[in-house]
Amino acid sequence: MSTSARSAPRREKARAATIEEIKLTALTHMRETGTVDFRFADIARAMEMTPPALYRYFADRDELLSALIAGAYDDLGRCVAEARDAVPDDDIGGRFLAVARSYRQWARQEPQQFALILGLPVAGYSAPVDGPTTEAAQRAMSQLSQLFLEALELGVLAPPRLRDVHPAIAACAAQKNEHMPVAIPAETFQAMLHTWSTLHGFAALEAYGHFDWIEEAGRDALFDGHARLAAEVAGMPAPKDA
């Protein structure tokens, strides 16, 4: 093997390591400043680099933001998948509760990443259409819809409490069903949206400090009741340890 052939993998590893360092530095900056916005100059200064040097790794701030957003979605997806898979396959209710708790815990531990992907849009940033951020979002958010599919396949999903579906929501359900292995009834699709928005609402309120006046044990109990109620309204079975 030639010297140039051996050095190529080393250069690739060094480049990959620098890219990861840039992303970590940007995340650290967001955590320290409590914001999801930054300038290339901020990251370069923290890394003792010149701003133009960053352009060797990212075309602009938006490309770096896209990488951070995709990484945040992947981190969220990994956390909820690990929590879900720690519960037996036949305990759909328990798996749902595990996913809900993990979603909440991730939001509490990663408020900047949570804000980055599920908060207000970053000023001046536009995500690439059907790019890495969209793909990562679909991977992460499919964790919840997958539980509904599993419940349907196992025959343990009851009809949701609310069954009146607006035609616009029914049209969305029909569009999504084109890519689903199992057709999801429109009322169940609507229940999935209700469930996610319900869990997200609690997680957002807590992540941004609006429940700080309640002691932690109380918040834990409140969230579990919140998640169980959302699951019951959506037709999910109760956890087996309930």
C-alpha positions in Angstrom: 0.0 0.0 0.0 1.4 3.4 -1.0 2.0 6.2 1.6 -0.7 8.3 0.0 -3.2 5.5 0.2 -2.4 5.0 3.9 -2.7 8.7 4.6 -6.1 9.1 3.0 -8.0 7.2 5.8 -6.0 9.2 8.4 -7.1 12.5 6.8 -10.7 11.3 6.6 -10.6 10.4 10.3 -9.1 13.7 11.2 -11.7 15.5 9.2 -14.6 13.5 10.8 -13.1 14.2 14.3 -13.0 18.0 13.5 -16.6 18.0 12.3 -17.7 16.3 15.5 -15.7 18.8 17.5 -17.4 21.7 15.6 -20.8 20.3 16.3 -20.0 19.7 20.0 -18.7 23.2 20.3 -21.9 24.6 18.8 -24.0 22.6 21.2 -21.9 23.7 24.1 -22.3 27.3 23.0 -26.1 26.9 22.9 -26.2 25.3 26.3 -24.0 28.0 27.8 -25.9 30.9 26.2 -29.4 29.4 26.5 -30.1 30.0 22.8 -30.3 27.9 19.6 -28.7 30.5 17.5 -25.0 31.2 16.9 -22.5 32.7 14.5 -19.6 31.0 12.8 -17.4 33.5 14.6 -18.6 32.2 18.0 -17.7 28.6 17.1 -14.3 29.6 15.6 -13.4 31.6 18.6 -14.2 28.8 21.0 -12.1 26.4 18.9 -9.2 28.9 18.4 -9.8 28.8 14.7 -10.5 31.5 12.2 -14.0 31.7 10.8 -12.9 31.0 7.2 -11.3 27.7 8.5 -14.8 26.4 9.4 -15.9 26.7 5.8 -13.6 23.8 5.0 -16.1 21.6 7.0 -19.4 23.3 6.6 -20.6 25.5 3.7 -22.3 28.0 6.0 -24.1 28.3 9.3 -27.3 26.7 7.8 -25.4 23.5 6.9 -24.0 23.3 10.4 -27.5 23.9 11.9 -28.9 21.1 9.6 -26.3 18.7 11.0 -27.1 19.7 14.6 -30.9 19.3 13.9 -30.4 15.9 12.3 -28.1 14.8 15.2 -30.7 16.0 17.8 -33.5 14.0 16.1 -31.2 10.9 15.9 -30.3 11.3 19.6 -34.0 11.6 20.6 -34.9 8.6 18.4 -32.2 6.5 19.9 -33.3 7.4 23.5 -36.9 6.5 22.9 -36.1 3.4 21.0 -33.9 2.1 23.8 -36.6 2.8 26.3 -39.2 1.1 24.2 -37.1 -2.0 23.5 -36.5 -2.5 27.2 -40.2 -3.4 27.6 -41.5 -6.8 26.3 -43.0 -6.7 22.8 -46.4 -7.8 24.0 -46.8 -5.0 26.5 -47.8 -2.3 24.1 -49.1 -0.1 26.9 -45.9 -0.4 28.8 -43.8 0.3 25.7 -45.9 3.4 25.1 -45.4 4.7 28.6 -41.6 4.0 28.3 -41.5 6.1 25.1 -43.5 8.9 26.7 -41.2 9.0 29.7 -38.1 8.9 27.6 -39.4 11.7 25.4 -40.0 13.8 28.5 -36.6 12.9 30.0 -34.7 13.8 26.8 -36.5 17.2 26.7 -35.5 17.9 30.3 -31.9 16.9 29.8 -31.4 18.5 26.4 -33.5 21.7 26.4 -31.4 23.4 23.7 -31.6 20.4 21.4 -35.3 20.1 22.2 -35.8 23.8 21.3 -33.7 23.3 18.2 -35.9 20.7 16.7 -39.3 21.3 18.3 -39.2 24.9 19.4 -39.4 28.2 17.5 -37.6 28.2 14.1 -34.1 29.7 14.1 -34.2 33.1 12.6 -33.0 33.1 9.0 -32.7 29.3 8.8 -34.5 27.1 6.2 -34.2 23.4 6.4 -33.4 21.6 3.1 -36.4 20.0 1.5 -36.3 16.2 1.9 -32.8 16.6 3.3 -31.1 15.0 6.3 -33.2 16.9 8.8 -36.5 15.6 7.3 -35.2 12.1 7.2 -33.9 12.3 10.8 -37.3 13.7 12.0 -39.2 10.9 10.3 -37.0 8.3 11.9 -37.3 9.8 15.4 -41.1 10.6 15.3 -41.9 7.2 13.8 -41.2 5.6 17.2 -44.6 6.7 18.4 -46.5 5.8 15.3 -44.8 2.4 15.3 -46.5 1.6 18.6 -49.9 2.2 17.1 -49.1 0.0 14.2 -47.9 -2.8 16.6 -51.1 -2.4 18.6 -53.2 -2.7 15.4 -51.4 -5.8 14.3 -51.8 -7.4 17.7 -55.5 -6.5 17.8 -55.2 -4.6 21.2 -55.9 -1.1 19.9 -59.4 0.0 20.9 -61.2 2.8 19.0 -60.2 6.2 20.2 -62.6 8.2 22.4 -62.8 11.0 19.8 -63.9 9.6 16.4 -65.2 12.7 14.5 -62.4 13.5 12.0 -62.2 16.6 9.9 -61.8 16.0 6.1 -58.4 17.7 6.1 -57.1 15.2 8.8 -58.7 12.3 6.9 -56.8 13.4 3.8 -53.5 13.5 5.8 -54.2 10.0 7.1 -54.9 8.7 3.5 -51.6 10.3 2.3 -49.6 8.8 5.2 -51.2 5.3 4.6 -49.6 5.2 1.2 -46.3 4.6 3.0 -47.6 2.5 5.9 -47.4 -1.3 6.0 -50.8 -1.4 7.8 -53.6 1.1 6.9 -54.4 3.3 9.9 -58.0 4.4 10.3 -58.4 8.1 10.1 -59.7 8.3 13.7 -56.6 6.5 14.9 -54.3 8.7 12.9 -56.0 11.7 14.5 -55.5 10.1 17.9 -51.8 9.7 17.2 -51.6 13.4 16.6 -53.6 14.2 19.7 -51.3 11.9 21.7 -48.0 13.4 20.4 -49.2 17.0 20.9 -50.4 16.2 24.4 -47.1 14.6 25.4 -45.1 17.4 23.7 -47.1 20.1 25.5 -46.2 18.7 28.9 -42.5 18.2 27.9 -42.3 21.8 26.6 -43.9 23.3 29.6 -41.5 21.5 31.9 -38.4 21.9 29.7 -38.8 25.7 29.8 -39.4 25.8 33.6 -43.1 26.4 33.7 -43.6 23.4 36.1 -40.7 24.3 38.4 -43.2 25.3 41.2 -44.1 21.6 41.5 -41.6 19.4 43.3 -40.0 16.7 41.1 -42.0 13.8 42.6 -45.2 15.6 41.9 -44.2 16.3 38.3 -43.3 12.7 37.8 -46.7 11.6 39.0 -48.5 14.3 37.0 -46.7 13.3 33.8 -47.4 9.6 34.3 -51.1 10.4 34.7 -50.9 12.7 31.7 -49.4 10.0 29.5 -51.7 7.2 30.7 -54.7 9.5 30.1 -53.5 10.3 26.6 -53.0 6.6 25.9 -56.4 5.6 27.2 -58.1 8.3 25.0 -56.2 7.1 22.0 -57.3 3.5 22.5 -54.0 2.1 23.7 -54.0 -0.8 26.2 -53.0 -0.2 29.8 -49.4 -1.2 30.8 -49.3 -4.7 32.2 -47.9 -3.5 35.4 -50.8 -1.0 35.9 
